[in-house]
Amino acid sequence: MLLSAIQHTQLYVAAYSLSHWRIAAFIWMGLVALGLFWMLWRIWRQKPDRWLINANALSLLVVWYT
């Protein structure tokens, strides 16, 4: 579903040019994808729940300050 949303947004960008809301949508989808990656990493490496919360919070802070 995430990949479909990314592709749909890319088609809008190609057709109607880039806007601030579309840039925000790409950033949000990137954060969601990163969150899914952290969940899979947590399961694979058997990390605690607190680690997942910290990883997602750190990802959000990095994007926010960038």
mmCIF file of the N, C-alpha and C atoms, coordinates in Angstrom:
data_MODEL
# 
_entry.id   MODEL 
# 
loop_
_atom_site.group_PDB 
_atom_site.id 
_atom_site.type_symbol 
_atom_site.label_atom_id 
_atom_site.label_alt_id 
_atom_site.label_comp_id 
_atom_site.label_asym_id 
_atom_site.label_entity_id 
_atom_site.label_seq_id 
_atom_site.pdbx_PDB_ins_code 
_atom_site.Cartn_x 
_atom_site.Cartn_y 
_atom_site.Cartn_z 
_atom_site.occupancy 
_atom_site.B_iso_or_equiv 
_atom_site.pdbx_formal_charge 
_atom_site.auth_seq_id 
_atom_site.auth_comp_id 
_atom_site.auth_asym_id 
_atom_site.auth_atom_id 
_atom_site.pdbx_PDB_model_num 
ATOM 1   N N  . MET A 1 1  ? 0.821  -1.179  0.000   1.00 0.00 ? 1  MET A N  1 
ATOM 2   C CA . MET A 1 1  ? 0.000  0.000   0.000   1.00 0.00 ? 1  MET A CA 1 
ATOM 3   C C  . MET A 1 1  ? 0.874  1.255   0.000   1.00 0.00 ? 1  MET A C  1 
ATOM 4   N N  . LEU A 1 2  ? 1.963  1.208   0.751   1.00 0.00 ? 2  LEU A N  1 
ATOM 5   C CA . LEU A 1 2  ? 2.870  2.353   0.800   1.00 0.00 ? 2  LEU A CA 1 
ATOM 6   C C  . LEU A 1 2  ? 3.493  2.608   -0.567  1.00 0.00 ? 2  LEU A C  1 
ATOM 7   N N  . LEU A 1 3  ? 3.925  1.552   -1.228  1.00 0.00 ? 3  LEU A N  1 
ATOM 8   C CA . LEU A 1 3  ? 4.528  1.722   -2.555  1.00 0.00 ? 3  LEU A CA 1 
ATOM 9   C C  . LEU A 1 3  ? 3.519  2.280   -3.559  1.00 0.00 ? 3  LEU A C  1 
ATOM 10  N N  . SER A 1 4  ? 2.264  1.860   -3.458  1.00 0.00 ? 4  SER A N  1 
ATOM 11  C CA . SER A 1 4  ? 1.222  2.383   -4.327  1.00 0.00 ? 4  SER A CA 1 
ATOM 12  C C  . SER A 1 4  ? 1.008  3.871   -4.079  1.00 0.00 ? 4  SER A C  1 
ATOM 13  N N  . ALA A 1 5  ? 1.024  4.296   -2.810  1.00 0.00 ? 5  ALA A N  1 
ATOM 14  C CA . ALA A 1 5  ? 0.855  5.713   -2.491  1.00 0.00 ? 5  ALA A CA 1 
ATOM 15  C C  . ALA A 1 5  ? 2.028  6.536   -3.016  1.00 0.00 ? 5  ALA A C  1 
ATOM 16  N N  . ILE A 1 6  ? 3.234  5.998   -2.917  1.00 0.00 ? 6  ILE A N  1 
ATOM 17  C CA . ILE A 1 6  ? 4.412  6.698   -3.440  1.00 0.00 ? 6  ILE A CA 1 
ATOM 18  C C  . ILE A 1 6  ? 4.306  6.853   -4.953  1.00 0.00 ? 6  ILE A C  1 
ATOM 19  N N  . GLN A 1 7  ? 3.914  5.774   -5.632  1.00 0.00 ? 7  GLN A N  1 
ATOM 20  C CA . GLN A 1 7  ? 3.784  5.838   -7.086  1.00 0.00 ? 7  GLN A CA 1 
ATOM 21  C C  . GLN A 1 7  ? 2.699  6.832   -7.491  1.00 0.00 ? 7  GLN A C  1 
ATOM 22  N N  . HIS A 1 8  ? 1.600  6.832   -6.790  1.00 0.00 ? 8  HIS A N  1 
ATOM 23  C CA . HIS A 1 8  ? 0.496  7.754   -7.082  1.00 0.00 ? 8  HIS A CA 1 
ATOM 24  C C  . HIS A 1 8  ? 0.955  9.202   -6.916  1.00 0.00 ? 8  HIS A C  1 
ATOM 25  N N  . THR A 1 9  ? 1.688  9.477   -5.861  1.00 0.00 ? 9  THR A N  1 
ATOM 26  C CA . THR A 1 9  ? 2.196  10.831  -5.632  1.00 0.00 ? 9  THR A CA 1 
ATOM 27  C C  . THR A 1 9  ? 3.189  11.231  -6.715  1.00 0.00 ? 9  THR A C  1 
ATOM 28  N N  . GLN A 1 10 ? 4.033  10.309  -7.137  1.00 0.00 ? 10 GLN A N  1 
ATOM 29  C CA . GLN A 1 10 ? 4.989  10.612  -8.212  1.00 0.00 ? 10 GLN A CA 1 
ATOM 30  C C  . GLN A 1 10 ? 4.264  10.959  -9.504  1.00 0.00 ? 10 GLN A C  1 
ATOM 31  N N  . LEU A 1 11 ? 3.170  10.274  -9.799  1.00 0.00 ? 11 LEU A N  1 
ATOM 32  C CA . LEU A 1 11 ? 2.401  10.591  -11.003 1.00 0.00 ? 11 LEU A CA 1 
ATOM 33  C C  . LEU A 1 11 ? 1.802  11.991  -10.923 1.00 0.00 ? 11 LEU A C  1 
ATOM 34  N N  . TYR A 1 12 ? 1.301  12.372  -9.748  1.00 0.00 ? 12 TYR A N  1 
ATOM 35  C CA . TYR A 1 12 ? 0.782  13.730  -9.569  1.00 0.00 ? 12 TYR A CA 1 
ATOM 36  C C  . TYR A 1 12 ? 1.879  14.774  -9.735  1.00 0.00 ? 12 TYR A C  1 
ATOM 37  N N  . VAL A 1 13 ? 3.045  14.495  -9.209  1.00 0.00 ? 13 VAL A N  1 
ATOM 38  C CA . VAL A 1 13 ? 4.162  15.439  -9.330  1.00 0.00 ? 13 VAL A CA 1 
ATOM 39  C C  . VAL A 1 13 ? 4.535  15.608  -10.792 1.00 0.00 ? 13 VAL A C  1 
ATOM 40  N N  . ALA A 1 14 ? 4.583  14.507  -11.526 1.00 0.00 ? 14 ALA A N  1 
ATOM 41  C CA . ALA A 1 14 ? 4.932  14.579  -12.947 1.00 0.00 ? 14 ALA A CA 1 
ATOM 42  C C  . ALA A 1 14 ? 3.875  15.348  -13.745 1.00 0.00 ? 14 ALA A C  1 
ATOM 43  N N  . ALA A 1 15 ? 2.614  15.185  -13.391 1.00 0.00 ? 15 ALA A N  1 
ATOM 44  C CA . ALA A 1 15 ? 1.546  15.812  -14.163 1.00 0.00 ? 15 ALA A CA 1 
ATOM 45  C C  . ALA A 1 15 ? 1.299  17.268  -13.773 1.00 0.00 ? 15 ALA A C  1 
ATOM 46  N N  . TYR A 1 16 ? 1.363  17.580  -12.486 1.00 0.00 ? 16 TYR A N  1 
ATOM 47  C CA . TYR A 1 16 ? 0.934  18.899  -12.025 1.00 0.00 ? 16 TYR A CA 1 
ATOM 48  C C  . TYR A 1 16 ? 2.030  19.728  -11.364 1.00 0.00 ? 16 TYR A C  1 
ATOM 49  N N  . SER A 1 17 ? 3.222  19.264  -11.378 1.00 0.00 ? 17 SER A N  1 
ATOM 50  C CA . SER A 1 17 ? 4.384  19.896  -10.746 1.00 0.00 ? 17 SER A CA 1 
ATOM 51  C C  . SER A 1 17 ? 4.362  19.700  -9.226  1.00 0.00 ? 17 SER A C  1 
ATOM 52  N N  . LEU A 1 18 ? 5.471  19.985  -8.609  1.00 0.00 ? 18 LEU A N  1 
ATOM 53  C CA . LEU A 1 18 ? 5.659  19.708  -7.190  1.00 0.00 ? 18 LEU A CA 1 
ATOM 54  C C  . LEU A 1 18 ? 5.085  20.827  -6.335  1.00 0.00 ? 18 LEU A C  1 
ATOM 55  N N  . SER A 1 19 ? 4.398  20.473  -5.276  1.00 0.00 ? 19 SER A N  1 
ATOM 56  C CA . SER A 1 19 ? 3.888  21.467  -4.336  1.00 0.00 ? 19 SER A CA 1 
ATOM 57  C C  . SER A 1 19 ? 4.391  21.123  -2.935  1.00 0.00 ? 19 SER A C  1 
ATOM 58  N N  . HIS A 1 20 ? 4.182  22.041  -2.001  1.00 0.00 ? 20 HIS A N  1 
ATOM 59  C CA . HIS A 1 20 ? 4.644  21.823  -0.627  1.00 0.00 ? 20 HIS A CA 1 
ATOM 60  C C  . HIS A 1 20 ? 3.949  20.621  0.008   1.00 0.00 ? 20 HIS A C  1 
ATOM 61  N N  . TRP A 1 21 ? 2.681  20.428  -0.283  1.00 0.00 ? 21 TRP A N  1 
ATOM 62  C CA . TRP A 1 21 ? 1.949  19.309  0.312   1.00 0.00 ? 21 TRP A CA 1 
ATOM 63  C C  . TRP A 1 21 ? 2.454  17.979  -0.228  1.00 0.00 ? 21 TRP A C  1 
ATOM 64  N N  . ARG A 1 22 ? 2.860  17.962  -1.477  1.00 0.00 ? 22 ARG A N  1 
ATOM 65  C CA . ARG A 1 22 ? 3.380  16.707  -2.043  1.00 0.00 ? 22 ARG A CA 1 
ATOM 66  C C  . ARG A 1 22 ? 4.754  16.393  -1.476  1.00 0.00 ? 22 ARG A C  1 
ATOM 67  N N  . ILE A 1 23 ? 5.554  17.412  -1.241  1.00 0.00 ? 23 ILE A N  1 
ATOM 68  C CA . ILE A 1 23 ? 6.841  17.190  -0.584  1.00 0.00 ? 23 ILE A CA 1 
ATOM 69  C C  . ILE A 1 23 ? 6.607  16.635  0.818   1.00 0.00 ? 23 ILE A C  1 
ATOM 70  N N  . ALA A 1 24 ? 5.645  17.205  1.526   1.00 0.00 ? 24 ALA A N  1 
ATOM 71  C CA . ALA A 1 24 ? 5.311  16.712  2.865   1.00 0.00 ? 24 ALA A CA 1 
ATOM 72  C C  . ALA A 1 24 ? 4.822  15.266  2.802   1.00 0.00 ? 24 ALA A C  1 
ATOM 73  N N  . ALA A 1 25 ? 4.055  14.924  1.769   1.00 0.00 ? 25 ALA A N  1 
ATOM 74  C CA . ALA A 1 25 ? 3.568  13.548  1.624   1.00 0.00 ? 25 ALA A CA 1 
ATOM 75  C C  . ALA A 1 25 ? 4.730  12.583  1.410   1.00 0.00 ? 25 ALA A C  1 
ATOM 76  N N  . PHE A 1 26 ? 5.727  12.972  0.595   1.00 0.00 ? 26 PHE A N  1 
ATOM 77  C CA . PHE A 1 26 ? 6.896  12.126  0.387   1.00 0.00 ? 26 PHE A CA 1 
ATOM 78  C C  . PHE A 1 26 ? 7.666  11.939  1.692   1.00 0.00 ? 26 PHE A C  1 
ATOM 79  N N  . ILE A 1 27 ? 7.815  12.995  2.462   1.00 0.00 ? 27 ILE A N  1 
ATOM 80  C CA . ILE A 1 27 ? 8.522  12.893  3.743   1.00 0.00 ? 27 ILE A CA 1 
ATOM 81  C C  . ILE A 1 27 ? 7.761  11.967  4.683   1.00 0.00 ? 27 ILE A C  1 
ATOM 82  N N  . TRP A 1 28 ? 6.435  12.136  4.753   1.00 0.00 ? 28 TRP A N  1 
ATOM 83  C CA . TRP A 1 28 ? 5.623  11.294  5.620   1.00 0.00 ? 28 TRP A CA 1 
ATOM 84  C C  . TRP A 1 28 ? 5.720  9.825   5.209   1.00 0.00 ? 28 TRP A C  1 
ATOM 85  N N  . MET A 1 29 ? 5.633  9.547   3.896   1.00 0.00 ? 29 MET A N  1 
ATOM 86  C CA . MET A 1 29 ? 5.737  8.166   3.428   1.00 0.00 ? 29 MET A CA 1 
ATOM 87  C C  . MET A 1 29 ? 7.122  7.587   3.719   1.00 0.00 ? 29 MET A C  1 
ATOM 88  N N  . GLY A 1 30 ? 8.143  8.428   3.647   1.00 0.00 ? 30 GLY A N  1 
ATOM 89  C CA . GLY A 1 30 ? 9.478  7.974   4.005   1.00 0.00 ? 30 GLY A CA 1 
ATOM 90  C C  . GLY A 1 30 ? 9.568  7.591   5.474   1.00 0.00 ? 30 GLY A C  1 
ATOM 91  N N  . LEU A 1 31 ? 8.934  8.387   6.332   1.00 0.00 ? 31 LEU A N  1 
ATOM 92  C CA . LEU A 1 31 ? 8.915  8.056   7.764   1.00 0.00 ? 31 LEU A CA 1 
ATOM 93  C C  . LEU A 1 31 ? 8.145  6.763   8.027   1.00 0.00 ? 31 LEU A C  1 
ATOM 94  N N  . VAL A 1 32 ? 7.042  6.578   7.320   1.00 0.00 ? 32 VAL A N  1 
ATOM 95  C CA . VAL A 1 32 ? 6.273  5.335   7.482   1.00 0.00 ? 32 VAL A CA 1 
ATOM 96  C C  . VAL A 1 32 ? 7.103  4.141   7.033   1.00 0.00 ? 32 VAL A C  1 
ATOM 97  N N  . ALA A 1 33 ? 7.780  4.264   5.898   1.00 0.00 ? 33 ALA A N  1 
ATOM 98  C CA . ALA A 1 33 ? 8.633  3.173   5.418   1.00 0.00 ? 33 ALA A CA 1 
ATOM 99  C C  . ALA A 1 33 ? 9.758  2.890   6.406   1.00 0.00 ? 33 ALA A C  1 
ATOM 100 N N  . LEU A 1 34 ? 10.353 3.927   6.952   1.00 0.00 ? 34 LEU A N  1 
ATOM 101 C CA . LEU A 1 34 ? 11.413 3.740   7.937   1.00 0.00 ? 34 LEU A CA 1 
ATOM 102 C C  . LEU A 1 34 ? 10.873 3.070   9.201   1.00 0.00 ? 34 LEU A C  1 
ATOM 103 N N  . GLY A 1 35 ? 9.666  3.447   9.614   1.00 0.00 ? 35 GLY A N  1 
ATOM 104 C CA . GLY A 1 35 ? 9.036  2.807   10.761  1.00 0.00 ? 35 GLY A CA 1 
ATOM 105 C C  . GLY A 1 35 ? 8.785  1.322   10.526  1.00 0.00 ? 35 GLY A C  1 
ATOM 106 N N  . LEU A 1 36 ? 8.344  0.977   9.313   1.00 0.00 ? 36 LEU A N  1 
ATOM 107 C CA . LEU A 1 36 ? 8.160  -0.439  8.979   1.00 0.00 ? 36 LEU A CA 1 
ATOM 108 C C  . LEU A 1 36 ? 9.487  -1.182  9.002   1.00 0.00 ? 36 LEU A C  1 
ATOM 109 N N  . PHE A 1 37 ? 10.524 -0.536  8.488   1.00 0.00 ? 37 PHE A N  1 
ATOM 110 C CA . PHE A 1 37 ? 11.856 -1.143  8.530   1.00 0.00 ? 37 PHE A CA 1 
ATOM 111 C C  . PHE A 1 37 ? 12.290 -1.380  9.969   1.00 0.00 ? 37 PHE A C  1 
ATOM 112 N N  . TRP A 1 38 ? 12.104 -0.391  10.851  1.00 0.00 ? 38 TRP A N  1 
ATOM 113 C CA . TRP A 1 38 ? 12.495 -0.553  12.259  1.00 0.00 ? 38 TRP A CA 1 
ATOM 114 C C  . TRP A 1 38 ? 11.713 -1.687  12.919  1.00 0.00 ? 38 TRP A C  1 
ATOM 115 N N  . MET A 1 39 ? 10.421 -1.839  12.567  1.00 0.00 ? 39 MET A N  1 
ATOM 116 C CA . MET A 1 39 ? 9.644  -2.938  13.143  1.00 0.00 ? 39 MET A CA 1 
ATOM 117 C C  . MET A 1 39 ? 10.193 -4.293  12.717  1.00 0.00 ? 39 MET A C  1 
ATOM 118 N N  . LEU A 1 40 ? 10.510 -4.419  11.433  1.00 0.00 ? 40 LEU A N  1 
ATOM 119 C CA . LEU A 1 40 ? 11.080 -5.675  10.953  1.00 0.00 ? 40 LEU A CA 1 
ATOM 120 C C  . LEU A 1 40 ? 12.446 -5.944  11.587  1.00 0.00 ? 40 LEU A C  1 
ATOM 121 N N  . TRP A 1 41 ? 13.246 -4.908  11.727  1.00 0.00 ? 41 TRP A N  1 
ATOM 122 C CA . TRP A 1 41 ? 14.569 -5.046  12.353  1.00 0.00 ? 41 TRP A CA 1 
ATOM 123 C C  . TRP A 1 41 ? 14.421 -5.486  13.815  1.00 0.00 ? 41 TRP A C  1 
ATOM 124 N N  . ARG A 1 42 ? 13.450 -4.880  14.507  1.00 0.00 ? 42 ARG A N  1 
ATOM 125 C CA . ARG A 1 42 ? 13.202 -5.240  15.906  1.00 0.00 ? 42 ARG A CA 1 
ATOM 126 C C  . ARG A 1 42 ? 12.819 -6.707  16.036  1.00 0.00 ? 42 ARG A C  1 
ATOM 127 N N  . ILE A 1 43 ? 11.930 -7.175  15.143  1.00 0.00 ? 43 ILE A N  1 
ATOM 128 C CA . ILE A 1 43 ? 11.504 -8.578  15.189  1.00 0.00 ? 43 ILE A CA 1 
ATOM 129 C C  . ILE A 1 43 ? 12.674 -9.499  14.871  1.00 0.00 ? 43 ILE A C  1 
ATOM 130 N N  . TRP A 1 44 ? 13.424 -9.154  13.827  1.00 0.00 ? 44 TRP A N  1 
ATOM 131 C CA . TRP A 1 44 ? 14.533 -10.003 13.393  1.00 0.00 ? 44 TRP A CA 1 
ATOM 132 C C  . TRP A 1 44 ? 15.628 -10.081 14.450  1.00 0.00 ? 44 TRP A C  1 
ATOM 133 N N  . ARG A 1 45 ? 15.950 -8.947  15.071  1.00 0.00 ? 45 ARG A N  1 
ATOM 134 C CA . ARG A 1 45 ? 17.032 -8.901  16.062  1.00 0.00 ? 45 ARG A CA 1 
ATOM 135 C C  . ARG A 1 45 ? 16.544 -9.078  17.501  1.00 0.00 ? 45 ARG A C  1 
ATOM 136 N N  . GLN A 1 46 ? 15.241 -9.267  17.686  1.00 0.00 ? 46 GLN A N  1 
ATOM 137 C CA . GLN A 1 46 ? 14.619 -9.472  18.996  1.00 0.00 ? 46 GLN A CA 1 
ATOM 138 C C  . GLN A 1 46 ? 14.965 -8.351  19.979  1.00 0.00 ? 46 GLN A C  1 
ATOM 139 N N  . LYS A 1 47 ? 14.739 -7.141  19.532  1.00 0.00 ? 47 LYS A N  1 
ATOM 140 C CA . LYS A 1 47 ? 14.972 -5.961  20.361  1.00 0.00 ? 47 LYS A CA 1 
ATOM 141 C C  . LYS A 1 47 ? 13.742 -5.695  21.228  1.00 0.00 ? 47 LYS A C  1 
ATOM 142 N N  . PRO A 1 48 ? 13.896 -5.002  22.344  1.00 0.00 ? 48 PRO A N  1 
ATOM 143 C CA . PRO A 1 48 ? 12.732 -4.686  23.196  1.00 0.00 ? 48 PRO A CA 1 
ATOM 144 C C  . PRO A 1 48 ? 11.858 -3.584  22.585  1.00 0.00 ? 48 PRO A C  1 
ATOM 145 N N  . ASP A 1 49 ? 10.646 -3.471  23.113  1.00 0.00 ? 49 ASP A N  1 
ATOM 146 C CA . ASP A 1 49 ? 9.702  -2.459  22.618  1.00 0.00 ? 49 ASP A CA 1 
ATOM 147 C C  . ASP A 1 49 ? 10.257 -1.049  22.776  1.00 0.00 ? 49 ASP A C  1 
ATOM 148 N N  . ARG A 1 50 ? 10.938 -0.811  23.861  1.00 0.00 ? 50 ARG A N  1 
ATOM 149 C CA . ARG A 1 50 ? 11.512 0.523   24.118  1.00 0.00 ? 50 ARG A CA 1 
ATOM 150 C C  . ARG A 1 50 ? 12.488 0.925   23.015  1.00 0.00 ? 50 ARG A C  1 
ATOM 151 N N  . TRP A 1 51 ? 13.233 -0.039  22.493  1.00 0.00 ? 51 TRP A N  1 
ATOM 152 C CA . TRP A 1 51 ? 14.179 0.236   21.410  1.00 0.00 ? 51 TRP A CA 1 
ATOM 153 C C  . TRP A 1 51 ? 13.443 0.746   20.174  1.00 0.00 ? 51 TRP A C  1 
ATOM 154 N N  . LEU A 1 52 ? 12.302 0.127   19.855  1.00 0.00 ? 52 LEU A N  1 
ATOM 155 C CA . LEU A 1 52 ? 11.518 0.540   18.694  1.00 0.00 ? 52 LEU A CA 1 
ATOM 156 C C  . LEU A 1 52 ? 10.987 1.959   18.866  1.00 0.00 ? 52 LEU A C  1 
ATOM 157 N N  . ILE A 1 53 ? 10.505 2.276   20.045  1.00 0.00 ? 53 ILE A N  1 
ATOM 158 C CA . ILE A 1 53 ? 10.013 3.631   20.322  1.00 0.00 ? 53 ILE A CA 1 
ATOM 159 C C  . ILE A 1 53 ? 11.143 4.642   20.165  1.00 0.00 ? 53 ILE A C  1 
ATOM 160 N N  . ASN A 1 54 ? 12.302 4.330   20.708  1.00 0.00 ? 54 ASN A N  1 
ATOM 161 C CA . ASN A 1 54 ? 13.446 5.240   20.594  1.00 0.00 ? 54 ASN A CA 1 
ATOM 162 C C  . ASN A 1 54 ? 13.919 5.390   19.151  1.00 0.00 ? 54 ASN A C  1 
ATOM 163 N N  . ALA A 1 55 ? 13.936 4.298   18.391  1.00 0.00 ? 55 ALA A N  1 
ATOM 164 C CA . ALA A 1 55 ? 14.364 4.362   16.990  1.00 0.00 ? 55 ALA A CA 1 
ATOM 165 C C  . ALA A 1 55 ? 13.420 5.245   16.176  1.00 0.00 ? 55 ALA A C  1 
ATOM 166 N N  . ASN A 1 56 ? 12.109 5.080   16.384  1.00 0.00 ? 56 ASN A N  1 
ATOM 167 C CA . ASN A 1 56 ? 11.136 5.909   15.659  1.00 0.00 ? 56 ASN A CA 1 
ATOM 168 C C  . ASN A 1 56 ? 11.218 7.371   16.084  1.00 0.00 ? 56 ASN A C  1 
ATOM 169 N N  . ALA A 1 57 ? 11.403 7.617   17.369  1.00 0.00 ? 57 ALA A N  1 
ATOM 170 C CA . ALA A 1 57 ? 11.530 8.997   17.843  1.00 0.00 ? 57 ALA A CA 1 
ATOM 171 C C  . ALA A 1 57 ? 12.778 9.654   17.273  1.00 0.00 ? 57 ALA A C  1 
ATOM 172 N N  . LEU A 1 58 ? 13.871 8.920   17.231  1.00 0.00 ? 58 LEU A N  1 
ATOM 173 C CA . LEU A 1 58 ? 15.106 9.461   16.666  1.00 0.00 ? 58 LEU A CA 1 
ATOM 174 C C  . LEU A 1 58 ? 14.945 9.748   15.174  1.00 0.00 ? 58 LEU A C  1 
ATOM 175 N N  . SER A 1 59 ? 14.280 8.860   14.457  1.00 0.00 ? 59 SER A N  1 
ATOM 176 C CA . SER A 1 59 ? 14.023 9.086   13.029  1.00 0.00 ? 59 SER A CA 1 
ATOM 177 C C  . SER A 1 59 ? 13.202 10.354  12.817  1.00 0.00 ? 59 SER A C  1 
ATOM 178 N N  . LEU A 1 60 ? 12.170 10.526  13.633  1.00 0.00 ? 60 LEU A N  1 
ATOM 179 C CA . LEU A 1 60 ? 11.331 11.725  13.529  1.00 0.00 ? 60 LEU A CA 1 
ATOM 180 C C  . LEU A 1 60 ? 12.138 12.982  13.822  1.00 0.00 ? 60 LEU A C  1 
ATOM 181 N N  . LEU A 1 61 ? 12.964 12.947  14.846  1.00 0.00 ? 61 LEU A N  1 
ATOM 182 C CA . LEU A 1 61 ? 13.774 14.117  15.184  1.00 0.00 ? 61 LEU A CA 1 
ATOM 183 C C  . LEU A 1 61 ? 14.773 14.459  14.086  1.00 0.00 ? 61 LEU A C  1 
ATOM 184 N N  . VAL A 1 62 ? 15.378 13.451  13.485  1.00 0.00 ? 62 VAL A N  1 
ATOM 185 C CA . VAL A 1 62 ? 16.330 13.696  12.396  1.00 0.00 ? 62 VAL A CA 1 
ATOM 186 C C  . VAL A 1 62 ? 15.622 14.372  11.218  1.00 0.00 ? 62 VAL A C  1 
ATOM 187 N N  . VAL A 1 63 ? 14.457 13.868  10.845  1.00 0.00 ? 63 VAL A N  1 
ATOM 188 C CA . VAL A 1 63 ? 13.709 14.468  9.722   1.00 0.00 ? 63 VAL A CA 1 
ATOM 189 C C  . VAL A 1 63 ? 13.255 15.867  10.098  1.00 0.00 ? 63 VAL A C  1 
ATOM 190 N N  . TRP A 1 64 ? 12.785 16.046  11.311  1.00 0.00 ? 64 TRP A N  1 
ATOM 191 C CA . TRP A 1 64 ? 12.270 17.337  11.756  1.00 0.00 ? 64 TRP A CA 1 
ATOM 192 C C  . TRP A 1 64 ? 13.362 18.391  11.742  1.00 0.00 ? 64 TRP A C  1 
ATOM 193 N N  . TYR A 1 65 ? 14.545 18.073  12.240  1.00 0.00 ? 65 TYR A N  1 
ATOM 194 C CA . TYR A 1 65 ? 15.619 19.048  12.291  1.00 0.00 ? 65 TYR A CA 1 
ATOM 195 C C  . TYR A 1 65 ? 16.308 19.260  10.952  1.00 0.00 ? 65 TYR A C  1 
ATOM 196 N N  . THR A 1 66 ? 16.140 18.300  10.041  1.00 0.00 ? 66 THR A N  1 
ATOM 197 C CA . THR A 1 66 ? 16.719 18.456  8.709   1.00 0.00 ? 66 THR A CA 1 
ATOM 198 C C  . THR A 1 66 ? 15.887 19.421  7.926   1.00 0.00 ? 66 THR A C  1 
# 
